[in-house]
Amino acid sequence: MTAFVYLGCWFLMAGIVYYFVGFETRGKSIEQIDKELADGLNMSAARVRQA
């Protein structure tokens, strides 16, 4: 019983993280998603270099 509660807590935490961090991919091709992620990484790198 305790193991199921422990596992359930991990699933709950994973769901909460996915809700806040996950992004919608419906209707997008893999190439579009890859480009958006690459653009986001490039913007993050640019901000780090400016600091």
Buried (B, 14 or more C-beta within 10 A) or exposed (E): EEEEEEEEEEEEEEEEEEEEEEEEEEEEEEEEEEEEEEEEEEEEEEEEEEE
